[in-house]
Amino acid sequence: MNKNDNFSQNLKTALDIARHAPSSHNCQPWRVNILDSVPNDYDIKKTEESYFISVSFDDSRLLTSLPTLKREMYTSCGIFSQLLTQAFTYMGYQCDEHWFDNKDLILILSLSLTKTSSKHALKQLHITAIMRFTNRGPYEQVKINIKEYEALISDLNTNIINSQLIHNANLISSIAQLIEDYAGLDFSNKKVWQETYRFIRFDDNKAAEDGFYIRNLFGSVSWIFKQTFRFISHPKNDLLSKIVGLPNYMAKGLANLVKDTPQLIILTAKDDSNYSSLQLGKELADIWLKAQVQGLSFHPLSVLLQNDVPREKLSNILKNNEEILFIARLGVAKTPANKAPRRQIESILN
Ligand SMILES: Cc1cc2nc3c(=O)[nH]c(=O)nc-3n(C[C@H](O)[C@H](O)[C@H](O)COP(=O)(O)O)c2cc1C
């Protein structure tokens, strides 16, 4: 093997898969650089045949309105880097990951070609990554059976991340009540809502590279609903929004969805360090893609984890001693979801 292989084309192929990774608010906070050299003081094997790329935060894209969003930024980049690594592996690269977490730099990947590749697996990964959506609509009253659940988590690295399936109706009802009590925090905290609002794309026909269209959030709704929501929810109209009860209305709507969901899934770790949050993303990438293949959808409920009070209450309800880093509705969606926008490769690769 030598360096005249098609690395830059392969990198683009890998990015074309990884760019479909889900991220909070669809902010896609990642950036990739090809490196000519790597720092000497780190134990990274360098050979003539190695390539190095870095995965960093793109500062201008990070969500910052709450300190706890930092965890979600690491998790989002974890999902992205897992897809990237997986794609390179299927293209026949040995891919070693080096954790830096220094300023914006998160990971350096060292890549060297081997003789084993799988075009079929690469194609499947690409198709599944493109077809995976967050589905925020109602789910069928179908409980997944234990075999399906075990298949979902079969590769989970339980030294770092653990999972819990919640299908007890009383527990789901208590969690729905937490949503009803606390999901309004997303809308009533001006700084948080201002940040979220920036990601809502009200014009269906205008191309975007990030964020969500109204159809991604609410499915297909009337023009009147869209315009009314746009006006009342505008951060400048926060008083009006509170007077007409928008935060409570939104919280109640989400709580009803949760109440009617046959199961929830949580993912936990021993701590909520940056490293655990990144590893969560790597595991979540696999689980979410497997769910997609099994015909199952996810709908994260991060508002419960972003604020201390609901987070603590959730831990108490679930009697889970680990840090809860992810919670989502899980099930068979009644209607298909819509595709959210994505950044182009050129925007990610520097
Ligand atoms: C760490 C993380 C947290 C998320 N939290 C929420 C959430 O609380 N509510 C929600 O509706 N979607 C949530 N999402 C889903 C994203 O909004 C979604 O991935 C993004 O808009 C792109 O859409 P897609 O998943 O359909 O491709 C979360 C995603 C990630 C990775």
The ligand as a Gaussian input file, in Angstrom:
#p B3LYP/6-31G(d) Opt

LIG

0 1
 C      -28.050000      14.689000      21.258000
 C      -29.343000      14.939000      20.530000
 C      -30.415000      15.496000      21.204000
 C      -31.630000      15.707000      20.546000
 N      -32.712000      16.223000      21.243000
 C      -33.890000      16.391000      20.619000
 C      -35.033000      16.839000      21.334000
 O      -34.992000      17.087000      22.532000
 N      -36.205000      16.978000      20.673000
 C      -36.306000      16.683000      19.335000
 O      -37.404000      16.818000      18.793000
 N      -35.227000      16.260000      18.621000
 C      -34.044000      16.093000      19.232000
 N      -32.964000      15.620000      18.530000
 C      -33.105000      15.286000      17.118000
 C      -32.567000      16.401000      16.231000
 O      -33.355000      17.546000      16.305000
 C      -32.476000      15.854000      14.800000
 O      -31.502000      14.855000      14.768000
 C      -32.120000      16.905000      13.784000
 O      -33.108000      17.870000      13.699000
 C      -31.918000      16.291000      12.386000
 O      -33.067000      15.603000      11.981000
 P      -33.055000      14.063000      11.632000
 O      -32.666000      13.297000      12.884000
 O      -34.485000      13.757000      11.221000
 O      -32.092000      13.840000      10.542000
 C      -31.748000      15.387000      19.171000
 C      -30.641000      14.843000      18.493000
 C      -29.461000      14.621000      19.153000
 C      -28.296000      14.038000      18.414000

